[in-house]
Amino acid sequence: MSPEQRWLPLFPLNTILFPNASIPLQVFEERYKTMVQHCMESDSKFGVVLIKSGSEVGDPAEPHLVGTVAKIVQVNRVSEGRMFISVTGEQRFNIKEITQRTPYMAADVEILEEDSEQLVPPTEMEAIRQAVSSHVRLVMGLNGGWVRDARTPTDPINLSYFIAGTLQVSLQEKQNLLEENSVSKRLEAELDLLRRESESMKRRVARELRQRFGRQ
């Protein structure tokens, strides 16, 4: 089956949207208000891409080539014509050619299929689930919350994107995860990141406990 290709408006941002995740966006520039209106009149979809160089406001930024299709699920119009929109991530895509830069950026893109042929062994899946559950407990604990068992997706593809959205790592590391086509390799990289981040958070918890109870 040949890959799906389509034309897609692009919204370059200093954030990454993963499939199945939802993010809120504030839209105030005229070009992006025009883009949102165009999307609402068609299929309510545009592409979220991480900025490689440039900024969100002003001249068009240069994006990374792999992004995520965003589906508009809610639009709230507020004062001065601003919009608050909520979007949900769908498929990943690869930019083949930027075809338009004004009034907003758009491109011909190829929808990326997930390479799930390499099965993840059950023992490895269990190690990943335990690592992400421990990670979620640590994150919630540092924020004053608590959970005994974190609920995580059972499907490897969905689990990989759940972990990617949970990790508190650099944008470039998140972009690397988004660009990885192999689910097993993405999960393998995420397990390393989970362990690294969890060790860092455990040290932070220990420091805070020492400070709280006056132990040096």
N, C-alpha and C positions, 0 to 999 in steps of 0.2 A: 504494500500500500504506500503510495507516494505521500510525503509530508504535506500537511495542510498549510497553505499560504494565504495571507490576507493583508490588506492595508489597515494600518492601525495608528490612530493618534497617540502621541507619546507625552508623558508627563515626567520629565527628569526631576528627581528628588534626591535629597541627602538621606534617604532611607531605603530599605529593601522590603518589598512585599513578597511573601512566600505563598505558594498555592495553599488554599484553605484558610489562610489568615485574613483578618479584617483590620483595617486601619482607618482612622478619621483624617480627613484632609480639609484644610481651609483654602478656599479659592478666592483670590482678590484681584489678580491681574486680569486685565480685559481679555488677553489672548486665551487664558485658561477658562475664563467664563464662557467665551465663545466655543472652546473645545467641549466643555461639559454640555452646553446646549446642543451642539452637534451630536454628541454621543447619545443624549436623551432622545433625540429625534430618530436615532437609528437603533443600535442594539445595546446601548448603555455601556459599551466597553471601550477602554483605552489601555495603553501600556504604561506600567510604572517601571522606570529604569533608574538605576543608581548613577548619579553624576560622576563622571570620570575627571572632568576639568570644567571650571566655570562655577556659576552659582545658580540658585533656584530663581532668583529675581534678576531681571535685566536681560542682557544679551543671551541668546540661546546657548545652553551648556552642551558639552560633548558627553554623551552617555556611554556607559558600558553596553556591550552588544547583546547581552542576555538579560531579559527582564521577565515580568509576569503580567499576564492579562488581568486587568482589574475590572470587575463588574460593579457598576454603581447600584447600590441597594437603597440609598436614602439621600435626599437632598433637602437641606434647610436653607432658605434664603433669609438673610438678615439685613441689617441696615447698610446703606451705602453700596448696595448691590453685591455684597460679599455672600459667599456660599460656604456652608459646612456640609461636606458630603462624606458618606461612609461607603467604602468599597471592600469587596471580597476578592481575594486572589484566586485565579483559575489556573490555566496552563502556563507553563514557561514558554518563552519564544526567543528566537534569535533574529536580530536585525540583519536583513539582507542588503537593504539600501534605504538611506534616508531620502525621501522623495519630496519633502516639504519642510521648510523652516519658519515660514510666516503664514498666517498670524501665529500658528503654533507648530511644533514639530510633529511630523508623521513619517511613517516608513512602511515599506514592504517587509513583512516579517514571515518567518517560518515557525509554526507551532512545533515545539519539541516534545517528542514522545519519551516516556520513561523507559529506561533500559532495566527491566526487572528480571531478565533471564537468569542472572546469577542469584541463586537462592541464598538467603542468609540462614546459616545453621541455627537450629533452635537454641543451642547453648549460648551462641553469640547474641541472639535476640533477647534472651533472658538477662544477659549481662548488660545490654544496652538499656533495657527497661528498668533494671535496678539502678543503674547510673543516673538515668533521667529522673527517676522517682526521688532519689537522694538529693539530686540537684534542686528539684522543685521545693523540697522540704527546707533546704538551706536558704534558698531565695526568700521563701515565705517567712522563715524564722528571722532573717535579717530585716525584714519589713514589718516585724511584729505579729505575724500570723503563724498558723500551724495547720498541718495536714498530716494524717497518718499514712494514707496511701494515695499517691497522685494518680489520677486517671489518665492513661495515655492510649493513643490509637494502637490497635493490634496489627493493622496492615503496615508492612515495612515502608511503603512509599509515604503514606500519611504520617507515620511515626517520624520519618526523616525530616519532614517539613515542620512538624510540631517541635522537634528538638531544635532545628535551625532558628525558629522564631523565639525559643526560650533562651538560647545561649546569649550571654552578655559579652560578646566578643567584638572585635573591630568590624567595621563595615566591609573591609576587603576580605576578611575571613568569611563573613556571611555571603558575600558575592561569590567567593570560591565554591561554597556549598551549593549556591543556586546554579552555578554553571556546571556542576558535576552531573553527568548523565547517568552514571551507574549508581543505582540505589545502594548496593552493598558497599561501594567505595565511599559514598556520602555518609552512610551510617558508621563506617569504620573511622572516618575523619572526625565525626561528631563524638564518638566514644572517647577519642583522645582529648578533644576539646572539653568534654564534660568532666573528665578526670582532672585535667589541668585547672579548670575553673573551680571545681569543687574543692581542690586542695587550697586554692587561694582564698575561698570563702571560709573554709575551716580555720585558716590562720587568722582571718579577720574576726571571726566569732571568738576565738581564743583571746585575741587582743582586747576585744570589747569586754569580755568576762573579767579579764585581769584588771582593766580600768574600773569596771563597775564594783568589784569586790576588793579593790586596793591591793591586788597582788602584783608584784613586780617580777 
